[in-house]
Amino acid sequence: MTKQRRHRVSVYILDPDRRRVLLHKAVEGPFKDKYAALSTDFVTQELPHETIKRLVQNETGLAVDLVSYGSSSPVVLDSRTVKLNAPLLVQVTHVDDKWDYVEHVFLARARQFSKNTPGLSWFNTEELIGSTAPKHVKILVREILTLVNA
C-alpha cells in the first residue's frame, strides 16, 4: 500500500522579542492534545502566505509579519527536508502507516504581545518538556530560536 501525503501550510509565530514561539494545542488528528504549529490544508484559491495570514488572524487575532532567512536557493538538509527562503522549510512529517504530512513551514513575528489563551500558549525550548509537543516540533522550536537569536 502506497502512503498518501497531505499538503499543509504551518506557521511558528515568534513573540515581538523573539524569545518564545506561539503553539496551538491540537484537538484532533495524530497530534491530538499536543502543542504544534498552527496549520491547515492548502487552499487552492490562495497563495500559501495568504492562507497563513488568514489562519493566524482567525485563530489568534494577532497581526504578524512573515520572516525569511537565507538565500532563495533551496538547500536539501536531509532526505525528508528542504530549506527554502520562504517558507522557512518544507518538512515531511510521519503520521502513521497510511499518511505523511508535507508541511510548508513559515515563520512569523507577532507585532504585539498576547497572553496565553485556551489552546494557544507561548513556549521557549525549556518549556517544551515531556509529551507537551511532538519531537519534530521541539526540534524546530529550538532551531528557530537559535536561528533568530544568533
C-alpha positions as CSV (number, residue, x, y, z in Angstrom):
1,M,0.0,0.0,0.0
2,T,1.3,3.4,-1.0
3,K,1.4,6.1,1.6
4,Q,-0.7,9.2,1.0
5,R,0.6,12.7,1.5
6,R,-1.4,15.6,2.8
7,H,-0.1,19.0,1.9
8,R,-0.4,21.7,4.5
9,V,0.9,25.1,5.5
10,S,2.1,25.7,9.0
11,V,3.4,28.7,10.9
12,Y,5.5,29.2,14.0
13,I,4.9,32.7,15.5
14,L,7.6,34.5,17.4
15,D,6.8,37.0,20.1
16,P,7.9,40.5,19.4
17,D,11.1,40.0,21.4
18,R,11.9,36.7,19.6
19,R,12.2,34.7,22.8
20,R,9.2,32.4,22.6
21,V,7.1,30.7,20.0
22,L,3.3,30.5,19.9
23,L,2.0,26.9,19.6
24,H,-1.6,25.6,19.2
25,K,-3.0,22.6,21.1
26,A,-4.5,20.2,18.5
27,V,-8.0,19.0,19.3
28,E,-7.9,16.2,16.7
29,G,-5.6,14.3,14.4
30,P,-2.4,12.4,15.0
31,F,-1.0,15.1,17.4
32,K,-4.2,15.4,19.5
33,D,-3.7,17.1,22.9
34,K,-0.1,18.2,21.9
35,Y,1.2,21.6,21.0
36,A,2.3,22.2,17.5
37,A,2.4,25.0,14.9
38,L,-0.8,26.5,13.6
39,S,-1.5,24.6,10.4
40,T,-4.2,24.0,7.8
41,D,-4.5,22.3,4.4
42,F,-3.6,24.2,1.2
43,V,-6.3,26.4,-0.1
44,T,-6.3,26.4,-3.8
45,Q,-7.7,29.9,-4.2
46,E,-4.9,31.4,-2.1
47,L,-1.2,31.6,-2.1
48,P,0.4,29.8,0.8
49,H,1.4,33.0,2.6
50,E,-2.2,34.4,2.2
51,T,-3.5,31.2,3.8
52,I,-1.1,31.6,6.7
53,K,-2.0,35.2,7.4
54,R,-5.8,34.4,7.3
55,L,-5.2,31.4,9.6
56,V,-3.3,33.4,12.1
57,Q,-5.9,36.2,12.1
58,N,-8.8,33.8,12.5
59,E,-7.1,31.6,15.2
60,T,-5.2,34.2,17.3
61,G,-6.3,37.7,16.2
62,L,-2.6,38.7,16.0
63,A,-1.1,40.9,13.3
64,V,2.1,39.2,12.1
65,D,4.9,39.7,9.7
66,L,6.3,36.7,7.8
67,V,10.1,36.3,8.3
68,S,12.5,34.8,5.8
69,Y,16.1,33.6,6.3
70,G,18.9,32.5,3.9
71,S,19.1,32.7,0.2
72,S,16.3,32.0,-2.3
73,S,18.0,28.8,-3.4
74,P,16.6,25.6,-1.9
75,V,19.0,23.6,0.3
76,V,18.5,19.9,0.9
77,L,19.0,19.3,4.6
78,D,18.3,15.5,4.5
79,S,16.2,13.1,2.6
80,R,13.0,14.5,4.1
81,T,13.6,18.2,4.5
82,V,14.3,21.0,2.0
83,K,15.1,24.5,3.3
84,L,13.8,27.4,1.3
85,N,13.9,31.2,1.7
86,A,10.1,31.4,2.2
87,P,8.6,29.3,3.5
88,L,11.3,28.6,6.1
89,L,11.4,25.0,5.1
90,V,9.4,22.1,3.7
91,Q,9.1,19.2,6.1
92,V,7.7,15.7,5.7
93,T,6.1,14.6,9.0
94,H,5.4,10.9,9.5
95,V,1.8,10.5,10.8
96,D,1.1,6.8,10.6
97,D,1.4,3.8,8.1
98,K,-1.0,5.4,5.7
99,W,-0.3,9.2,5.9
100,D,2.5,11.7,5.9
101,Y,2.1,15.5,6.1
102,V,4.1,17.6,3.7
103,E,4.2,20.9,5.7
104,H,5.3,24.1,4.1
105,V,6.6,25.8,7.3
106,F,6.5,29.5,7.7
107,L,8.0,31.7,10.4
108,A,6.2,34.9,11.5
109,R,6.7,37.5,14.2
110,A,3.8,39.0,16.1
111,R,3.6,42.7,16.1
112,Q,2.3,42.8,19.7
113,F,2.3,40.6,22.7
114,S,-0.7,38.5,23.7
115,K,-1.5,36.4,26.7
116,N,-1.9,32.6,26.7
117,T,-5.5,31.6,25.8
118,P,-7.1,28.2,25.8
119,G,-5.4,26.1,23.2
120,L,-2.7,28.7,22.4
121,S,0.4,29.1,24.5
122,W,3.9,30.7,24.2
123,F,6.9,28.4,24.7
124,N,10.6,28.6,24.8
125,T,12.8,25.5,24.3
126,E,12.9,24.6,28.0
127,E,9.2,24.8,28.4
128,L,8.6,22.1,25.8
129,I,9.3,19.1,28.1
130,G,7.8,15.7,28.3
131,S,4.9,15.0,26.0
132,T,3.8,18.6,25.6
133,A,4.7,18.6,21.9
134,P,5.8,16.1,19.2
135,K,9.5,15.6,18.8
136,H,9.7,17.4,15.4
137,V,8.0,20.5,17.0
138,K,10.5,20.5,19.9
139,I,13.5,20.3,17.4
140,L,12.1,23.0,15.2
141,V,11.3,25.4,18.0
142,R,14.9,25.0,19.3
143,E,16.3,25.6,15.8
144,I,14.1,28.7,15.2
145,L,15.0,30.3,18.5
146,T,18.7,29.6,17.8
147,L,18.4,31.0,14.3
148,V,16.7,34.2,15.1
149,N,18.8,34.9,18.2
150,A,22.2,34.1,16.6
